[in-house]
Amino acid sequence: VACLNSLVADFLLFARPAPPGKDLVPLNDLVEEILVMFGNSADCNPRIRIVRNFQDPVALRADAQQIKQVVWNLLINAAQAMPEGGELTVELRRRLPILDHPDQNPQCEISISDTGKGIAESDVGKIFDPFFTTKENGTGLGLSIVHRIVENYGGKVWVRSRVGSGTTFTIYLPTQ
């Protein structure tokens, strides 16, 4: 029943995402709050060491719940990739427009890295597809939801992974 409830909730979130929010969200505080909740949750193996690297205070116009959902889904995936424990690194930084693209909006970058088993090269192109999963009890909607929310904000999600070495998801979101 719990698995079915989770599937239905994830499907509804994927099928009918809320419009992007317009509140000014202090991202550092929000991510720290999520990390504290995650570190105390049953989803976080006690042998996982959480490392924070927050460079500058960053704020963006968003719906805090949607940003929490994005970060939470990525933290869950990272923890599941490290059943024996490992290091989970969360980085947050502000990115200013580069000189040859002054018209580009400032962005924030959120990176979530794990030292887990990594993603097979043949699967990397499918991980954002709805219902694609390599997990026995996965819904295949977690990363689809992440992708949908980030794109609704005009952002991008990048993934870098090596089997046996871990995975890094990097999210770029406009700050204005």
C-alpha positions as CSV (number, residue, x, y, z in Angstrom):
1,V,0.0,0.0,0.0
2,A,2.8,2.4,0.9
3,C,4.5,1.7,-2.5
4,L,1.2,2.3,-4.3
5,N,0.6,5.6,-2.5
6,S,4.2,6.7,-3.4
7,L,3.6,5.8,-7.0
8,V,0.3,7.7,-7.2
9,A,1.8,10.7,-5.5
10,D,4.8,10.7,-7.8
11,F,2.6,10.3,-10.9
12,L,0.4,13.2,-9.9
13,L,3.4,15.4,-9.3
14,F,4.8,14.4,-12.7
15,A,1.5,14.6,-14.6
16,R,0.4,18.0,-13.1
17,P,3.3,20.0,-11.9
18,A,2.5,23.2,-10.2
19,P,3.5,26.4,-12.0
20,P,6.9,27.9,-11.0
21,G,6.6,30.0,-7.8
22,K,7.5,33.6,-7.5
23,D,8.6,33.9,-3.8
24,L,12.2,34.9,-3.1
25,V,13.7,31.8,-1.6
26,P,17.0,31.9,0.3
27,L,18.5,28.8,-1.3
28,N,21.4,28.2,1.2
29,D,18.9,28.1,4.1
30,L,16.5,25.9,2.2
31,V,19.1,23.4,1.1
32,E,20.6,23.3,4.7
33,E,17.1,22.6,6.0
34,I,16.6,19.7,3.5
35,L,20.0,18.3,4.4
36,V,19.2,18.3,8.1
37,M,15.9,16.6,7.4
38,F,17.5,14.1,5.1
39,G,20.3,13.3,7.5
40,N,17.7,12.4,10.2
41,S,15.5,10.4,7.8
42,A,15.3,6.6,7.3
43,D,16.4,7.2,3.7
44,C,19.9,8.3,4.8
45,N,22.3,5.5,5.7
46,P,24.2,6.4,8.9
47,R,27.4,5.5,7.0
48,I,26.9,8.3,4.6
49,R,28.9,11.4,5.3
50,I,27.2,14.6,4.1
51,V,29.6,17.3,3.0
52,R,28.4,20.9,2.4
53,N,30.2,23.4,0.2
54,F,28.1,26.6,0.0
55,Q,30.1,29.4,-1.6
56,D,27.8,32.5,-1.6
57,P,24.4,33.3,-0.3
58,V,22.0,32.7,-3.2
59,A,18.3,33.5,-3.6
60,L,16.0,32.8,-6.4
61,R,12.3,33.3,-7.3
62,A,10.7,29.9,-6.8
63,D,8.3,27.7,-5.0
64,A,10.2,26.4,-2.0
65,Q,8.3,23.1,-2.1
66,Q,9.3,22.4,-5.7
67,I,13.0,23.1,-5.0
68,K,12.8,20.9,-1.9
69,Q,11.3,18.1,-4.1
70,V,14.2,18.4,-6.6
71,V,16.9,18.3,-4.0
72,W,15.2,15.5,-2.0
73,N,14.8,13.3,-5.0
74,L,18.5,13.7,-5.9
75,L,19.5,13.0,-2.3
76,I,17.4,9.8,-2.2
77,N,19.0,8.6,-5.4
78,A,22.5,9.4,-4.1
79,A,21.9,7.5,-0.9
80,Q,20.4,4.5,-2.7
81,A,23.6,4.4,-4.9
82,M,25.7,4.0,-1.7
83,P,24.1,1.1,0.3
84,E,27.5,0.5,2.1
85,G,27.9,4.2,2.8
86,G,30.1,6.8,1.2
87,E,30.3,10.6,0.7
88,L,27.5,12.8,-0.4
89,T,28.6,16.3,-1.4
90,V,26.2,19.1,-1.9
91,E,27.6,22.3,-3.5
92,L,25.9,25.6,-4.0
93,R,27.3,28.5,-5.9
94,R,26.3,31.6,-7.8
95,R,27.2,31.9,-11.4
96,L,27.5,35.3,-13.0
97,P,27.3,35.9,-16.8
98,I,30.5,35.3,-18.6
99,L,32.1,38.2,-20.5
100,D,31.3,36.9,-24.0
101,H,27.6,36.4,-23.0
102,P,26.7,39.5,-21.0
103,D,23.0,39.0,-21.9
104,Q,22.9,35.7,-20.0
105,N,21.0,35.8,-16.7
106,P,22.8,35.1,-13.5
107,Q,22.3,31.5,-12.3
108,C,22.7,29.4,-9.3
109,E,24.3,26.0,-9.5
110,I,23.4,23.1,-7.2
111,S,25.6,20.0,-7.4
112,I,24.8,16.7,-5.6
113,S,27.6,14.1,-5.9
114,D,27.9,10.6,-4.5
115,T,30.6,8.1,-4.3
116,G,28.3,5.3,-5.2
117,K,28.0,2.7,-7.9
118,G,27.4,5.1,-10.8
119,I,25.1,4.9,-13.7
120,A,25.7,2.6,-16.7
121,E,26.6,4.5,-19.8
122,S,23.8,2.8,-21.7
123,D,21.3,4.1,-19.1
124,V,22.4,7.8,-18.8
125,G,20.4,8.9,-21.8
126,K,17.2,7.3,-20.3
127,I,17.3,8.3,-16.7
128,F,15.0,11.3,-17.1
129,D,12.4,9.3,-19.1
130,P,9.2,8.7,-17.1
131,F,8.9,5.2,-15.6
132,F,12.6,4.3,-16.5
133,T,14.1,2.7,-13.4
134,T,16.9,0.3,-12.6
135,K,15.7,-0.1,-9.0
136,E,13.6,-3.1,-7.9
137,N,11.0,-0.9,-6.1
138,G,11.5,2.3,-8.1
139,T,8.7,4.2,-9.8
140,G,10.9,5.7,-12.4
141,L,9.4,9.1,-11.8
142,G,11.9,10.7,-9.3
143,L,14.3,12.1,-12.0
144,S,11.5,12.8,-14.4
145,I,10.0,15.1,-11.7
146,V,13.4,16.7,-11.1
147,H,13.8,17.3,-14.9
148,R,10.3,18.7,-15.3
149,I,10.5,21.1,-12.3
150,V,14.0,22.4,-13.3
151,E,12.9,22.9,-17.0
152,N,9.7,24.8,-15.8
153,Y,12.1,27.3,-14.2
154,G,14.1,27.7,-17.4
155,G,16.9,25.7,-15.9
156,K,19.0,22.7,-16.9
157,V,20.0,19.4,-15.3
158,W,23.4,17.8,-16.2
159,V,24.6,14.4,-15.1
160,R,28.1,13.0,-15.0
161,S,28.7,9.5,-13.9
162,R,31.3,6.7,-13.9
163,V,30.4,3.1,-13.0
164,G,32.1,2.3,-9.7
165,S,33.1,5.9,-9.0
166,G,29.8,7.8,-8.4
167,T,27.5,10.3,-10.0
168,T,27.1,14.1,-10.0
169,F,23.9,15.9,-10.8
170,T,24.3,19.6,-11.5
171,I,21.3,21.9,-11.7
172,Y,21.4,25.4,-13.1
173,L,18.6,27.7,-12.3
174,P,18.2,31.4,-13.2
175,T,18.3,33.7,-10.2
176,Q,16.3,36.5,-11.8
